[in-house]
């Protein structure tokens, strides 16, 4: 490792650790590169697409769907190679030390959370962070169960650190966060969901990136707390790890993480106060926004010219749905927020620095074309399968190949047999969740929280 690189990395607050290269990391990295080159070769040579083109020969309406879809797949493959290059370049930021740690406020909004909120509070107080520079605010958003009792008990156990606030009625998560934001005394504010617990190193780690004055918000790494309670949480754990250790790690390399999640995010207070009023009063198509507060706030921070980054070493473990119906409600809420904030981001992206702007635009175009082209292709495949049932088999085999490649990314982050559940999730999503996004678009003006 060159001294020049070490000085540059340390100036950016990145870890600089010289160690013996891990054999498995080398094997997995080589397999990822080999897999990408294989996919790229077969895509460019057309061998992957020839059976499909032969199948649609003579069906003009299918060709109108297939050709744009094949071009999108080819461009997407090339962009995946570029994403992987950025992923290899990502480095976590070094944490702050106990001596240099800034004053930090943790805000936990809670509604009908029961005993889990006590575990969340305890995990924050147990974190490695100087007690004289830590403030914890718990906001009970008008809970109707025993949540307030657990909050009061935790506040009594941790007197002098934990402050409990209570609404007389349910006003929504955004209002609960606003109340905490306005009371916060810290230079940095950390938000944590009340059904989540953090690792001991998380607070020092998530404060690290703020040494760079350009950073306005930081996304933590989200893992699944109840992953061993069923098939759905096991699948979601793999999805979450890929969403953070792959996608957000890539976005972090150009300072444009699109969503700092509610489960664990940190904000520079000076930046937060610049956008607080607009965020609180946000509307969409004339309707007040009551969900998607995390991505909305990230967009406002980006709109002010700040960078948003990902800190892999700041880890939170969060509860996820156990049943199909609750999973669908969660995705509906996320997808409605996605539609709204993607529209807003289309105006914000032009304010980003040139390199970040170009990458983000290409990313947005490729990502969002998957919806119209994906559903059109699905309709075409159903039509083809009626005359040639082997079409479905070919599609499932291609899905297996691409999912296996994705699981190599997962294994590089976590060496666990849980990657098998990631393969299950690909098929589960394809067959059981395909309807969620179209329904979310059709009901985008809905104000229902769906979980309250």
C-alpha positions, 0 to 999 in steps of 0.5 A: 500500500503506497504512502500516498494512498494512505495519506489520502485515505486517512484525510477522508476518514477511511480505515487504512488497515494493512493485513494478510489478504483473506483467501476467501475474499480473493476467491469470491472477488475472482468469482464475481469478476468471472461471472460478470465477464461471462454475463457480459460476453454472452450478452454482447454475443447475443447467445443469451437472447437468440432463443427468445428472438427465434421464439418471437419470430413473426410476432411483430407485437412481441418484437416491439417489446423484446428489442427494447427489453434486450437493449435495457438488459445489455446496458444494465449488465454493463452498468452492473460491471461499473457498479461492481468496480465502485463497490470494490473501491468502497471503504468504511469511514474510520470511527471517531475516538472517545476523546474527539466524539461530538455531542450526539442526540439519539431520537427514538420515535415509538408507537405501540412497540411494547417491550421492544422499545426498552431493548432499543433504549438499552442498546443505545445507552450500552453503546461505546460513547462518552456519557457526557456527550450523549443525549437520548430522546424517546418520543411516544407517539400516542401509544395505546398499549404498554409502550409508555410503561417501558419507556418510563422504566428505561428513563428511570434506569438511565436517568440523566441520559434518557428523556421521555416525551409523550404525545396525547394522541397519535400524530405520526412518525414525522411529527415524533421525529420533528419533536425530537429534532427541535429539542436536540442539543447535539451536533449530530442527530441519530434516528433509530426505529423503536423496534431496532437495537444497535451494536456497541460500536455503532454510535462512534462509527456513525459519527465518523463520516461527519469529519468531512464538512461536505457530509450532511447525512449518513446511512447505517447498515441494517440487518434483520433482528428476528431473522430466525423466526421464519422464511420471510425474515431469513429472505429479507435479511439477505435482501437487506444486506445486499441493499446496504453492503452493495447498493448503498456502498456503491452510492456512497462512493459518489456521495449520493446515497438515495435513502438514509433509512429510518432504522438507523441514520445520522444527520448534521444538525446544522444541515437538518435545521436548513430543511426542517420546515420544508420537510415537516410541511411536505405535500405531494399532489396536494396531500400531506406526506405521512410516510417515507420520511427517511428518503424525503429527508435524505432528498432535502439534504441532497438538495442543499448540496450536502453529500450522503454516505454509507457507514458499513461499520454502523450496524442496527438490527431491526424487526421485519414482518413475519407474514405475507400480508404484513410484508406486502403492506411494508412494500406498499409503503416503501414503493409509494414513497419511492415513486414520490421521491424519485420524482423529486430526485429528478429535480435534485440530481442536477445540483449534484457535482458533475461525476455524481450527477452523471452516475446518478442519472444513468442509475435512475434511468436504468433502474426505473426502466425495469418497471415498464419494460419488466412488466411488458416482458412478463406479459410477453413471456406469458404469451410465449409460454402458452405456445412454448412452455419451455419459455418459462423454464428458460426464464427460471434458469436465467433467474437462477444464474443471475441470482447465484451471481448476486449471492456471491456479492452477499457472501463477500459481505457475510460468509453464511449459508443464509445466501440460499434464502436469497435464491428463494427470495428471487423466485418469491419476489417474482411470483408473489410480489410482482403486483405490489409496485403497480398497485403502489403507483395507482394508490400513490396519494394514499396517506395510510401508514398501513402498519398503524 
